Amino acid sequence: MEKKNIDWANIGFGYQDTDKRFVSNYKNGAWDEGTLTSDNTVTISECACVLQYAQTCFEGLKAYTTEDGHIVCFRPDLNASRMKDSCLRLEMPVFPEDRFVQAVKDVVLANEAYVPPYGSGATLYIRPYMFGSNAVIGVKPADEYQFRIFTTPVGPYFKGGAKPLTIKISDFDRAAPHGTGDIKAGLNYAMSLHAIVTAHNEGYAENMYLDAATRTKVEETGGANFLFITKDGKVVTPKSNSILPSITRRSLMVVAKDYLGLEVEEREVYVEELKDFAECGLCGTAAVISPVGKIVDHGKEIVLPSGMDEMGPTIKKLYDTLTGIQMGRIEAPDGWIEVIK
């Protein structure tokens, strides 16, 4: 199929309408069979549960063109599983995991002309989401829901290379113990908006959130998990029941151990340890790994030995290996790559 006439290297990381999206409705206790539609609008009651009580969750993944010309997705089964967990926590009906993966494949194939070519640095971003759609005025779960998937081509997350970020330890709490920090609920991101705007106004790229109970342990940023490299080369990631289980982070830990032969550890990470790490990165779907060069703790600067000029050596190896797997340059573990075409 002929690709759309898009300047792939300069489209940026934002929304652009594509031809088709997938829609399925839940009513009377069951999901309908769903359909692909060209209509990019959503019509719901002014009293819809999503508008009144924020009953909504979402996922994010990408489709790529590999080196040999295939269109693939990276581990969509884990997105389906994570959305199931989000739905159960928010008292929403689960969209069946096998149907989730098939809908992702169908909507990508329907928008094949928007999947960027190999080597462009761009990808097709995929956003599955679900919300309570019927009118609810009392505080309770909705009775009807809509599950949708749209796609949008996005450019490289970093233009001109991944320069290390300067981040700050936030005075805001991201999630409470036994709250919703471990699911991908829209409300988690709503509460992070003031904190990230505040950080940007103060000249920082992101926030480092601490655990709400003791404020002594590292959790995550507003939209990415942390990954640290010790001075003896061990890969460490924070452990907490209020951290979102990043698919990218979980994949990087496998890459570190099985592809690079590194020791990996998931454990509680304390603020007082930050000065002792050699490298730090933020991992997520958008950029895979964003290197961190400096962490500011209420005026006290912690400059990582990896510096402010480029990715640290271990994080770069992790980045190159995982992106090589995603783009088909390196053989993937079984089940990681879903071939669409």
N, C-alpha and C positions, 0 to 999 in steps of 0.2 A: 504493500500500500504506500502511495505517495505521502510523504510527511507534509504537515502544515508549513507554510512559509513563515517560520518564526526565527528570529535571531537568538538562537539557543544560548549563546554565551552572555547575552545581556538582558534576559527576561526577568532576572531578579527572583526573590523568594516571596511570591505573593500569589493571590488568586487570579486565575484566568479561566473564563468559562470554556467548557468543552462540550462535545456534541451530546453525550448521553450520561445519565446517572441511574442508579438502581434504587427502586422504592418498593418496600413491602410494608403492609399494614397489619397490625394485630387488633382483632376485634372478636368478641364473644369467645375468648379463650383460645384463639388459634391465629397463627400467621397465615396470610394468603400466600399465593405462589410467587408474588413479586413480579416486577416488570422493569424493563429499561425504558426511560422516557427522555424526551428532549426538553421537557419543562423544568427550568431551574428554580422555580418558585415553590414555596411551601405555604399552604393555606390552612390555618388552624383557628380555633376559637380564641377570642380575647381572654378567656378564662382558662386556657390550656394549662395543664399541670406544669409543663416546662416553663411557662412564663410566670407562674405564681410561686412555684416551690422548687424550681431548678432541677427537676427530675430528668436528667440527661447525662449521657456518657458518650465517649468517642474513642476512636483509635487513629493511628497514623502509621502508614507504611508507604513503600515506594515500588514502582516498577522500573526496570532498567533494560537497556539493550546491551547484551553481552558482547564480548569480543567476537564470537562466532555468529552474531546476528539474531540470536533468540531474544524474545521478550520474556522476562522473568520477574517474579516477586521473591522477596527474602522472608522466609519463615512466616507466612500469613497464618499458619495454624496457631502460632503463639499469640497473634493478635486476636484471633477468634476466642482462644481460651481466656485471655485477659479480659476481653469484653464480657465474657460469660461471668467472670468474677465480679466485674463492675455491676452488671445487671442484678446479680443475686444480692449484692450489698445494698442496692438502691431500690429493691423490691420491684424490679422490672422483669418482664418475661425474657428469657434467653432466646436469642436468635440462634438456631442450631448451628453448631460449629462447622459442619460440612457444608451447609448452605452458605455460611459466611464466606468460606474460601471460594466456593463456586461463584458467588456474586462478585467477589473481587476480580476473579478471572474474567467473568463476563463483561464487567464494566471497563476493565483495561482493554480487552479485545475490541469493544465497541468504540473506544477512543484511541485506537492504535496509531492513528495519524498524529497524535499528540505525544507519543512516547519518543523522547529525544534520541537522536542517533548516538551510537557508541563513540566515546571520546570527546563528547561535547561538554562534559561536566554537568549536564542537566539531567533531570529525572522526571518521571511522572509521579507526583505526590497523590496518595489515595487516602481519603478521609471517610471511614465508616462512622456513623453516629446514630444514636437512638434517643427518642424523647417521648414523654407523656403528652399525648395530643388532645385528649378530650377535656371538657370543662370540669375543673375541680376547685371548689371554693373552700371546703373543709380540708384540714391538713391530713391528707391520706394519699396513697399511690393512685395513679391514674388507672383507668380500666382499658384504655385504648392507647396504642403506641405506633410510632412510625420508625422504621429502620431504613436508613438511606446511605448510599455511598456516592460521593462525587470525586472527580479527579481534577487535577490542575497541573500543567507543566511548571516546573520550578527550575531556576538556574542554580549554579553552584552557590552553596551557602556562604563560602568564603570567596571573595574576589581578590585576586592577587596573593593568594596563599593564606594559610591558617596562622595568623599572628597570635601569640599568647595574649590572653585576656587579663585584665585587672578586675578582681571581684572583691566584695566586702562581706563581712559577717553581718547578717541582718539582725535587727532588733525585733523584727516581726516573726511570728511563728507560722510555719507553712501548714502543719497538721498536728492534731492532738493524738496522744496515745489512744488506741482503740477507735480512732476516727476514720476518715476516708482517704488518708494519705497513700494507701497501698492500692487504690483503684483509680481509674482514669475518669473521674467525675468532673463535669464542667465547673461545678462549684469550687473545686480546688484551684482552678485557674482564675476564677473571678476574684478570689480573695488574694491572689498573688499580684494583681495588677497594680495596686497602690504601691506595693513594695518594690516592684521592678521600675515603675516610673520614678519613685524616689531615688533608687540606686542610679538610674540613668541621669537624673538631674544632678546628682553628686559626682558624676564622672566615672561611674563603674559600669562594667558590662553586665554583671549578674550579681545575684545574692547567694551567699552560702547560708542555708538555713540550718539551725541547730535543733536538737530534740527539745520539744516544748516542756518536758518534765523537769530536766536538770540544766538545760542550756550548756552542756559540757561536751556533747557528742555531735559530730557532723552527720547531717542527713542527706540533703540534696539541694539542687537549685529549684527554681520554679518549674522547670521543664526538662531536667536532665539529672542523671545519676553521676556521682563522683567516682573517679578512679585515680588511685595514687600509686606511685612507684617509689619503693624504698631505695636507700642508697646502695643496698646490696642486690637490687634488681628484682625484688619481689613485687607482685601486683596485688594491691590491697583495695577492696571496695567496702564501703560502710554497710553494716547489717542493722536493720531496724524493721519493726512491723508497721512503720508508717512511711516507708519509702516505696515509691512505685517500682515494681519489678521491670526495669527497662530490658527490652528484648536485645537492644544493641549491647548493653552492659553484660548480659548473660552470655551473649555470643563472643564478646571480647575476652571473657574469662576462659572460654573454651579455646579460643585462638591462642591466648597466652600460654596455656598449659600444653595443648596438643600440637600446636604448630611451631611455637617458639621455645618450648621447653622451659618455661618460666614457672616459678613457684607462685601459686595464687592463694589468696586468703580473703574470705568474707567475714568481717568481724566488726565490732564496735570501734570507731575511730574517734579519738578525743581531740579537742581543739589544741590541747597542749602538745600534741604530736606534730602539728602541721609544719613546724619549723624544721623537723627532722626528715621530711620527705624530699626526694630528688626531683620528682615530676608530679604534675597534677593535670587531670583532664576532665571535661564534662562530656558524657556520652549519651547520645540519643539518635533518633532517626534522621533529623535534619542534617547534621554535620558529621555523624559517626563519632568523632572525638574533637572537641574544641580544647586546645591546650590552655592552661592557666599559668601565667607567669608570676602573678603577684596576688597575695591575699591580704586585705587590710582589716585588722581587728581593732576597731575604734581608735584609729590613728596610728596604731603599730603596724608597720609593714613587714610582711613575710615574703621575701623574694625567693622563689624556688631556684635551685642551682641551674635548672635548665634554661633560665633567663627569659628575656622579653623579646627575643628576636625570632625564634623559630620553635617548632615542636621539639620536645625532648627526644632523645634517640629511641627510648623504649616505646613511648607513645607513638612515634612515627612508624615503628615496625608494626605495632598493633593496627594502626590506621591503614597502612599499605597492605597488610595481609587480609584484613576484613574486606576492604574495598576490592581487593583482587579476587576474593571469593565471590563477592556480589556481582562483579563484572565478568566473571567466567575466566579470569586469567589464572586462578588457582583452584584446584579441585576442592569442592565443598564437602563437608560432612553429609552423610545420608540424611535426606529430608529437609535440608536447609533451603534449597532452591526449588521454587514452584515454577515450572516452565509453562508459560501461557501460549506461546507460539514459537 
